[in-house]
Amino acid sequence: MFSALLIEKDEAGQSVSPSSLDESRLPDGSVTVEVAYSTLNYKDALAITGTSPVVRKFPMVPGIDFAGVVTASTDGAWAVGDNVVLNGWGVGETHWGGLAQRARVDGDWLVPLPAEFTARQAMAIGTAGYTASLCVDGLWDHGVRPDQGEILVTGATGGVGSVAIALLAKAGFTVAAATGKTAEVDYLLRLGAATVVDRAELADGGRPLQKERWAGVVDAVGSHTLANACAQTRYGGAVAACGLAGGMDFPSTVAPFILRGVTLLGIDSVQATKQRRLAAWSRLSRDLDPAALEAITREIALGDAIDAAGQLIAGTVRGRIVVDVNR
């Protein structure tokens, strides 16, 4: 038996509760993992609260990532005792996920836990931090460099934004952090932001082309914020879009792309290739200060994840939430 959060759905609607499950109920997969830590991402919060139809199959154990130790494997790439991390691949959506003491998955979905991190630290990073690293890699691969100007990070106090600021600052970029939380200015400056922008400046409809401000952008918000960020990006710059906290719409025009040569980079963390995943974790291992990581993290027990999911949806969470699935 193992403990897990279980989402069920019937004619009365969706329900979620801490449950004790038999290992025989685990889904098919080539590798079984004893989970040490998981985390709570925005997508997990959507799934747990039922705010958005993230879950495609019921019953479902949520949790889009986890870190733990292999306890059984029929995959030649993994042996009992290996320390592993999983991000994405539909776990917590179509395949039972990481908010549980045990998981069984396809071995191709796993990557090695970097030696620089403990399992807890890996989940302090989580899919949010791994996505932030993919965004920074995307800007860098496009040719964006520190001497070209400021980088805007939207949703700056969230998991993606917090890690993106730390990574960009470490790489030598000047970072402008957009937030509506005036009480968190010191927090953002400690992470490495040089300036803080009021998110209200980006939240409403704006002109198709605006004053050129940013050499690049990491956007986790979408909607008008993403449209304005594109309209303010300098000639030849790039915008890495990875989130929709402000909405799925994109009320923009083609003007930034055809008149300023701006590139919109779509950053997907779920189906990213192993090569891209390993590169992202390599950047995190090299550039993410453990002290900065601890500053953006709070730990909760498995049973607290339901309440914390509601806080995430309400926008009252700063940084990252690590879930100790064994308490």
C-alpha positions as CSV (number, residue, x, y, z in Angstrom):
1,M,0.0,0.0,0.0
2,F,1.1,3.6,-0.6
3,S,-0.3,7.1,0.1
4,A,-1.4,9.3,-2.8
5,L,-3.7,12.1,-3.7
6,L,-6.5,10.7,-5.8
7,I,-8.8,12.7,-8.1
8,E,-12.1,11.0,-8.9
9,K,-15.1,12.1,-10.9
10,D,-18.7,11.0,-11.1
11,E,-22.1,12.5,-12.0
12,A,-21.8,14.8,-9.0
13,G,-18.5,16.2,-10.2
14,Q,-14.8,16.0,-9.3
15,S,-13.5,15.1,-5.8
16,V,-9.9,14.8,-4.5
17,S,-8.7,13.3,-1.3
18,P,-5.6,11.6,0.3
19,S,-6.0,7.9,-0.3
20,S,-4.2,4.6,0.6
21,L,-3.8,2.6,-2.6
22,D,-2.6,-0.9,-3.4
23,E,0.5,-1.1,-5.6
24,S,-1.4,-3.4,-8.0
25,R,-3.4,-0.3,-9.1
26,L,-0.3,1.5,-10.5
27,P,-0.5,1.9,-14.3
28,D,1.7,0.0,-16.8
29,G,5.3,1.1,-17.1
30,S,8.8,-0.3,-17.3
31,V,10.2,1.5,-14.2
32,T,8.8,1.7,-10.6
33,V,10.0,4.6,-8.5
34,E,9.8,5.1,-4.8
35,V,9.0,8.8,-4.8
36,A,10.9,11.0,-2.3
37,Y,9.5,14.5,-3.2
38,S,7.1,16.0,-5.7
39,T,6.0,19.6,-6.1
40,L,3.0,21.7,-6.8
41,N,2.9,23.5,-10.2
42,Y,0.2,25.7,-11.6
43,K,-1.0,22.8,-13.8
44,D,-1.3,20.6,-10.7
45,A,-3.4,23.3,-9.1
46,L,-5.7,23.4,-12.1
47,A,-6.0,19.6,-11.9
48,I,-6.6,19.4,-8.2
49,T,-9.1,22.3,-8.1
50,G,-10.8,21.3,-11.3
51,T,-10.5,24.9,-12.5
52,S,-9.4,23.6,-15.9
53,P,-9.9,20.2,-17.6
54,V,-6.3,19.2,-17.1
55,V,-7.1,15.6,-16.1
56,R,-8.0,13.4,-19.1
57,K,-8.6,10.1,-17.3
58,F,-10.1,9.2,-14.0
59,P,-9.3,8.2,-11.3
60,M,-6.0,10.1,-11.5
61,V,-3.1,10.7,-9.2
62,P,-2.0,14.3,-9.9
63,G,1.6,15.7,-9.9
64,I,3.4,16.4,-13.2
65,D,6.8,15.7,-11.7
66,F,8.7,13.7,-9.1
67,A,12.2,12.7,-7.8
68,G,13.0,9.4,-6.3
69,V,14.8,6.1,-6.4
70,V,14.2,3.2,-8.8
71,T,12.9,0.1,-7.0
72,A,12.1,-2.1,-10.1
73,S,13.0,-1.9,-13.8
74,T,12.7,-3.9,-17.0
75,D,14.3,-1.0,-18.9
76,G,18.0,-1.6,-19.5
77,A,18.8,2.1,-19.0
78,W,17.7,2.1,-15.4
79,A,18.8,-0.1,-12.4
80,V,17.4,-0.5,-8.9
81,G,18.9,2.2,-6.8
82,D,19.2,4.8,-9.6
83,N,18.2,8.4,-8.6
84,V,15.8,9.8,-11.2
85,V,13.7,12.8,-12.0
86,L,10.6,13.1,-14.1
87,N,9.0,16.2,-15.6
88,G,5.9,16.2,-17.9
89,W,5.1,13.4,-20.3
90,G,1.4,13.6,-19.3
91,V,1.9,12.3,-15.8
92,G,-0.8,13.7,-13.6
93,E,-3.0,14.2,-16.7
94,T,-3.3,10.9,-18.6
95,H,-0.9,8.8,-16.5
96,W,-0.7,8.6,-12.7
97,G,1.7,11.2,-11.4
98,G,4.0,12.2,-8.6
99,L,1.8,13.3,-5.7
100,A,2.2,9.8,-4.3
101,Q,4.7,7.6,-2.5
102,R,5.1,5.4,-5.6
103,A,5.0,5.8,-9.4
104,R,5.3,3.5,-12.4
105,V,6.3,5.1,-15.7
106,D,8.0,4.5,-19.0
107,G,11.7,4.6,-18.6
108,D,12.2,6.9,-21.5
109,W,10.4,9.6,-19.5
110,L,13.1,9.7,-16.8
111,V,16.4,11.6,-16.6
112,P,19.2,11.1,-14.0
113,L,19.0,13.2,-10.9
114,P,22.0,15.7,-11.3
115,A,24.7,14.9,-8.8
116,E,24.6,18.6,-7.7
117,F,21.1,18.3,-6.4
118,T,19.2,16.3,-3.7
119,A,15.8,15.0,-4.6
120,R,14.3,17.8,-2.6
121,Q,16.3,20.4,-4.4
122,A,15.3,18.9,-7.8
123,M,11.6,19.3,-6.8
124,A,12.3,22.8,-5.5
125,I,13.2,23.4,-9.2
126,G,10.5,21.1,-10.5
127,T,8.9,21.5,-13.9
128,A,8.6,25.2,-13.3
129,G,12.4,25.6,-12.9
130,Y,13.1,23.2,-15.7
131,T,10.8,25.2,-18.0
132,A,12.6,28.4,-17.0
133,S,15.8,26.8,-18.0
134,L,14.3,25.8,-21.4
135,C,13.3,29.4,-21.8
136,V,16.8,30.7,-21.1
137,D,18.3,28.1,-23.4
138,G,15.8,29.2,-26.1
139,L,16.8,32.8,-25.8
140,W,20.5,31.9,-25.8
141,D,20.1,29.6,-28.8
142,H,18.4,32.4,-30.7
143,G,21.5,34.6,-30.1
144,V,20.2,36.9,-27.3
145,R,23.2,38.0,-25.3
146,P,23.7,40.1,-22.1
147,D,25.2,43.1,-24.0
148,Q,22.0,43.5,-26.1
149,G,19.8,44.9,-23.4
150,E,17.3,44.0,-20.6
151,I,15.4,40.8,-20.4
152,L,11.8,41.0,-19.2
153,V,10.5,38.2,-17.0
154,T,6.7,38.2,-16.4
155,G,4.9,36.4,-13.6
156,A,8.1,37.1,-11.8
157,T,7.2,35.8,-8.3
158,G,5.9,32.5,-9.7
159,G,8.0,29.3,-10.0
160,V,9.0,29.9,-13.6
161,G,9.7,33.5,-13.1
162,S,11.7,33.1,-9.9
163,V,14.0,30.5,-11.4
164,A,14.3,32.4,-14.7
165,I,15.5,35.5,-12.9
166,A,18.1,33.6,-11.0
167,L,19.4,31.8,-14.1
168,L,19.4,35.0,-16.3
169,A,21.2,37.0,-13.6
170,K,23.8,34.3,-13.2
171,A,24.4,34.3,-17.0
172,G,25.1,38.0,-16.9
173,F,21.8,39.4,-18.1
174,T,20.1,42.5,-16.8
175,V,16.7,41.5,-15.7
176,A,13.5,43.4,-15.4
177,A,10.9,41.6,-13.2
178,A,7.2,42.2,-13.8
179,T,4.9,41.7,-10.8
180,G,1.8,43.2,-9.2
181,K,3.0,42.2,-5.7
182,T,4.7,45.3,-4.4
183,A,5.6,43.5,-1.2
184,E,7.8,41.2,-3.1
185,V,10.2,43.8,-4.6
186,D,13.0,42.9,-2.2
187,Y,12.6,39.2,-2.9
188,L,12.9,39.8,-6.7
189,L,16.0,42.0,-6.2
190,R,17.6,39.3,-4.1
191,L,17.0,36.8,-6.8
192,G,19.0,39.0,-9.2
193,A,16.5,41.4,-10.9
194,A,17.9,44.8,-11.6
195,T,14.5,46.6,-11.8
196,V,10.9,45.8,-11.1
197,V,8.1,46.6,-13.5
198,D,4.4,47.0,-12.4
199,R,2.5,44.3,-14.2
200,A,-0.3,46.8,-14.8
201,E,1.8,48.3,-17.5
202,L,1.5,45.1,-19.5
203,A,-1.9,43.8,-18.5
204,D,-4.2,45.8,-20.7
205,G,-4.5,46.2,-24.5
206,G,-1.8,48.3,-26.1
207,R,-0.6,49.5,-29.5
208,P,0.7,46.8,-31.9
209,L,4.1,48.4,-31.8
210,Q,5.4,50.2,-28.7
211,K,8.7,51.7,-27.6
212,E,11.5,49.1,-28.0
213,R,12.6,48.0,-24.5
214,W,13.6,44.4,-24.2
215,A,16.3,42.3,-25.9
216,G,14.3,39.2,-24.9
217,V,11.4,38.1,-22.8
218,V,10.4,35.1,-20.6
219,D,6.6,35.1,-20.4
220,A,4.6,32.8,-18.2
221,V,1.4,34.9,-18.4
222,G,0.1,35.0,-22.0
223,S,-2.9,37.2,-23.1
224,H,-2.3,41.0,-23.1
225,T,0.9,40.6,-21.2
226,L,2.5,38.5,-23.9
227,A,1.1,40.8,-26.6
228,N,2.6,43.9,-25.0
229,A,5.9,42.1,-24.4
230,C,6.1,41.3,-28.1
231,A,5.2,44.9,-29.0
232,Q,8.0,46.2,-26.8
233,T,10.7,43.8,-27.9
234,R,13.7,45.3,-29.7
235,Y,14.5,44.6,-33.3
236,G,15.7,41.0,-33.8
237,G,14.8,40.0,-30.2
238,A,13.0,36.9,-29.0
239,V,10.1,36.2,-26.7
240,A,10.0,32.8,-24.9
241,A,6.4,32.0,-24.2
242,C,5.7,29.1,-21.7
243,G,2.6,29.9,-19.7
244,L,-1.0,31.1,-19.6
245,A,-1.6,32.3,-16.0
246,G,-3.3,35.4,-17.5
247,G,-5.2,33.6,-20.3
248,M,-4.8,31.5,-23.4
249,D,-5.6,34.3,-25.8
250,F,-3.0,36.3,-27.7
251,P,-4.5,39.6,-28.7
252,S,-1.7,40.8,-30.9
253,T,-0.9,41.6,-34.6
254,V,1.9,40.4,-36.9
255,A,3.5,43.9,-36.6
256,P,6.3,42.9,-34.2
257,F,7.2,39.9,-36.2
258,I,7.3,41.4,-39.7
259,L,8.4,44.9,-38.9
260,R,10.9,44.3,-36.1
261,G,11.9,40.7,-36.8
262,V,10.9,39.6,-33.4
263,T,10.8,35.8,-32.9
264,L,8.1,34.2,-30.7
265,L,9.6,31.0,-29.2
266,G,7.1,28.4,-28.0
267,I,8.5,26.6,-25.0
268,D,7.0,23.2,-24.3
269,S,8.2,21.2,-21.3
270,V,6.0,18.2,-21.6
271,Q,7.2,16.6,-24.8
272,A,10.7,18.1,-24.9
273,T,13.4,15.7,-26.2
274,K,15.8,14.0,-23.8
275,Q,18.6,16.1,-25.3
276,R,16.8,19.4,-24.4
277,R,15.9,18.1,-21.0
278,L,19.5,17.1,-20.2
279,A,20.7,20.5,-21.5
280,A,18.2,22.3,-19.3
281,W,19.2,20.3,-16.2
282,S,22.8,21.0,-17.0
283,R,22.2,24.7,-17.0
284,L,20.3,24.4,-13.7
285,S,23.2,22.4,-12.2
286,R,25.8,24.9,-13.3
287,D,24.0,28.2,-12.8
288,L,21.3,27.9,-10.1
289,D,22.6,29.0,-6.7
290,P,21.3,26.6,-4.0
291,A,20.9,29.6,-1.6
292,A,18.6,31.3,-4.2
293,L,16.8,28.0,-4.6
294,E,16.1,27.8,-0.8
295,A,14.9,31.4,-0.8
296,I,12.1,30.6,-3.3
297,T,10.9,27.3,-1.7
298,R,8.6,26.2,1.0
299,E,7.8,22.6,1.9
300,I,4.4,21.0,2.7
301,A,3.1,17.5,3.4
302,L,1.2,15.5,0.9
303,G,-2.1,16.2,2.7
304,D,-1.6,19.9,2.5
305,A,-1.4,19.9,-1.3
306,I,-5.2,20.4,-1.7
307,D,-5.2,23.6,0.2
308,A,-2.0,24.8,-1.4
309,A,-3.5,24.2,-4.9
310,G,-6.3,26.7,-4.0
311,Q,-3.7,29.2,-2.9
312,L,-1.8,28.8,-6.2
313,I,-5.0,29.5,-8.3
314,A,-5.7,32.5,-6.1
315,G,-2.3,33.9,-6.9
316,T,-1.1,34.1,-3.3
317,V,1.9,31.7,-3.6
318,R,5.5,33.0,-4.1
319,G,8.1,30.8,-5.6
320,R,8.0,27.1,-5.4
321,I,6.2,24.5,-3.3
322,V,7.9,21.2,-2.5
323,V,5.7,18.3,-1.4
324,D,7.2,15.7,0.9
325,V,5.0,12.7,-0.1
326,N,6.2,10.7,2.9
327,R,4.6,12.9,5.5
